[in-house]
Amino acid sequence: MVTVFYKSTRDSSIRVESAAAIAKGISEEGGLFVPESIPSISMDELKSLAGMNYAQRAAFVFSKYLTDYTDAELRYCTESAYTTKAFDTENIAEIAHLFEGTYMLELWHGPTCAFKDMALQILPYFLTTAVKKLNMDKKVVILVATSGDTGKAALEGFKDVPGTEIMVFYPVEGVSDMQKRQMVTQEGENVTVCAVKGNFDDCQSGVKKIFTDHTVLDALEKGGMTFSSANSINWGRLVPQIVYYVSSYVSLAESGEIAYGDLLNVVVPTGNFGNILAAYYAKMMGVPLGKLICASNINKVLTDFIRTGVYNRNRQFYPTTSPSMDILISSNLERLLYDLCGEDSETLAGWMKDLAETGVYSVGGTVREKVQGLFYGGFCEDGATFATIRQLWEQEGYLCDTHTAVAVDVYRQYLAQSQEKVVPAVIASTANPYKFSASVLQALGAEQLSSDDFQNLAALETLTGIASPAQLRALQEKPERFTQVISRENAAAYALEALGIPT
């Protein structure tokens, strides 16, 4: 087995193995770790995954990327994470037949009812294994910026994990009531949750700045601690997402829905670009994926970039009914651009410098053409989101959340505009509809909504006859533990204070 090393997008001279990349989370100069080369998967290897369960398929994919982990370590990680104790289905990720040639990949059967569980149930095992492999004697402090789902999934994954602390920052007005309730009631002795004035980008920029603040890092070092990340800037968060695209292709071929070698389009609702980037890596490995369809809400910075090659975050920010996508700075796009510009870290760093200083960068014609050859970008406003939820329920008997509805609407736009022959497609369904019960109720025509999200949850159950997840119902009785609200400029000081480290 060839060892896969990881380089930084902003300094290609940096070269580490996967355990170090996962433990660090982000490179010292602010770059993201990427594999030096993308490993391949042959058609025979794909066929060999048929008959395996999800944990076994995951271990196989991870063996391609995490080459410094032993087979026994990978089995320990996957068999510990992907169990019916954590997920409500033996398949871990379910595939529903939506309409002809179109399939819904349900990624929300984990403990927090969102797709982030697919990665954040296994990341603590990756990280604690890496710490042992690297003989680190420091406590690892996990910093997380969240637009809603990552925060709770990370808290649930890392709560009471020995040798770790986890701190989650969320935009005070930028998450749903249920998402907020999930976070502020979180149990665990090693968890901290804090609201930030502003939107997700304010949270994300505040947290990323901490990683490169040498005053903070020196204080942490003296306190016997080190930072890591559970956001998708951490390679250990991204690599598990590759698995479900590999696995869903095999499952569809195994069931006869497609034949091995057939193209399968992928549709992903995304704001931070991590979930769809994982599909790109699966495609580059050799999985026969076709067009990668990037679905945005009205905060359509990614749609505009794919169409023009110009990334411009200088625009009005809109709070929407799909809040996990309310993002104007898409961190993981950096990994794609590094690959498409020939791993030219100097050029990439220049674009990121322009983004930080002016809010705009342009990638030029060659990279733009590569992006457009791989991706289709579209967006969906709240009105169309609601109409799609209602239509899917009335015509297909399928209940989906707001983010998934954005993906369905954009996929229909793609079908209307595309001149290619019909290709089967899998749509990533990223959250259980009950996480956004008020919006789903409104979409289905409810005349009155309650200010109490648990009453909305009960009303949606009555209207649809579909039971809500027990873990969401249980939140009603849990006390709020975390009420702190700060400005993004105070994130570093708050983190050190919460950790008991003098400044």
Residue, then its C-alpha position, 0 to 999 in steps of 0.5 A: m500500500v502506497t502511503v498517502f501524504y497530506k499537503s496544505t493548500r497554502d503551502s505545498s511544502i508542508r507534508v504530513e500523514s493523515a493522523a497528523a492532519i486530523a489531529k491538527g485540523i488546519s495547517e499553521e498558516g491557515g491552509l487546509f490539508v488535502p491528499e497529495s494524490i487521490p487514490s483510485i478505486s477500480m470497478d472490481e473493487l466497487k463490485s467487491l463492496a456489494g454484500m458488505n455492511y456500511a462499516q465494512r465499506a467505510a473501512f475499505v474507503f478509509s484504507k485508501y486515504l488513512t494509510d498510516y492507520t492499521d486495518a485493526e485501527l480502522r475496523y475499531c473506528t468504523e465498528s464503533a461509530y456505525t452501529t444501531k446504537a447510534f443510528d436508527t437503521e442497520n443500513i446507516a444511510e437509507i436510499a428512498h426511491l423518489f420518482e423515476g430514476t431519482y433516489m433520496l440518500e437519507l443521511w439523517h438517521g443518526p443521533t442528531c437527525a442530520f447528515k453531520d452525524m455520518a462524519l461526527q460519529i467517527l471523528p472522535y475515534f479518528l482523533t483519539t486514535a491519532v493522538k495515541k499514534l502521535n504520542m501526544d500528551k496534551k488535551v485536545v480542544i475541539l473548536v467548532a463554528t456551526s450553522g446549526d447541524t455541525g454543532k450538535a453532531a460534534l457535541e454529541g460525538f465528543k461529549d465526555v470523550p477522555g482527553t478532549e474539550i469541545m467548544v461550539f460557536y453558533p450565530v445567535e439568530g442564525v439557527s432554527d429553534m430546534q437546532k438551538r435547543q439541541m445545542v444549549t441543552q447538551e449534556g457532558e462535562n467537557v462541552t461548552v456552547c456559545a452564541v455569537k452576534g452575527n451570522f455563520d460567517d462571523c462565527q467561522s471567521g472568528v474560529k479560524k482566526i483563533f487557529t492562527d493567533h500565535t498569542v492564543l496558541d502560545a497560551l494554549e501550549k503553556g496550558g498543556m492543550t492543543f486545538s483541533s477542529a470538527n468542522s469540515i476544514n478537518w480532513g477527518r470530517l471530510v473523508p467519511q463523507i466520501v464513503y456514502y457516495v461510494s456506498s450509495y453507488v454500490s447499493l443502487a447497483e446491488s439492487g439493480e437500480i443501475a448497472y455497474g459503470d452507469l453514470l449517477n448524477v449527485v445533487v447536494p444542498t450545500g453552503n460550505f461546499g464540504n458535502i459536495l466536495a466529498a462527491y468530487y473526491a469519490k468521482m476522482m477516485g473512479v466512482p462513475l458519478g456524472k454531474l455534481i449539482c450544487a444547490s444553494n438557497i438565496n445566499k447563492v454565492l456558490t451558484d454565482f461562482i460556478r456560473t462566472g468564476v468570480y467569488n464575491r461575498n460582498r452581498q446582502f445576507y438573507p436569513t432563510t428557512s434553510p439556515s444551515m446553508d446561510i453561508l457566504i464564505s464556503s471554506n471547502l471550495e479552497r480544496l477544490l480550487y487547489d486541485l483544479c489550479g494544479e496544486d499551485s499553493e501560491t496562486l491559491a493563497g493569493w485568491m484567499k488573501d483577496l477574499a480576506e481583504t476585498g471579499v472577491y477573487s476571480v479564478g480565470g478562464t481555465v479553472r472556471e471551465k474545469v469547474q463548469g465541466l464538473f458542476y452545475g450551480g443553481f439556487c432556490e428561494d424560500g417560496a420555491t422551497f415551500a412549494t417543493i415540500r408541499q408537492l413532494w408530500e402531495q404527489e410522492g407521499y415523501l416528507c422532506d426538510t427545507h434543505t433537501a427541498v432546495a436540492v430537489d428544486v435545483y435538480r428540476q432546474y437542471l433537468a429542464q436546462s440540461q441537454e444531456k440524456v436522462v441520467p439517474a440521480v441521487i439527492a443528498s437529504t441532509a436533515n430530518p424534516y422534524k428539525f425544521s417542523a415550523s417551516v415544513l408545517q408552513a409549507l404544507g399549508a398550516e394556518q397557525l404556527s406556534s411559538d413553541d417548536f414542540q407544539n409545531l412538532a406535534a402538529l406535524e405528526t398529526l398532519t402527516g401521521i409520521a412519528s417524530p424522532a424520540q431524541l427531538r421530543a426528549l429535548q423539551e424536558k432538558p434544561e438550558r445550560f448555555t446562554q452566553v452571547i459574545s461578539r466574534e472579536n471576543a471569541a479567542a478571549y472567551a475560549l481561553e477563559a472557558l478553558g481556564i487559561p490565563t491571558 
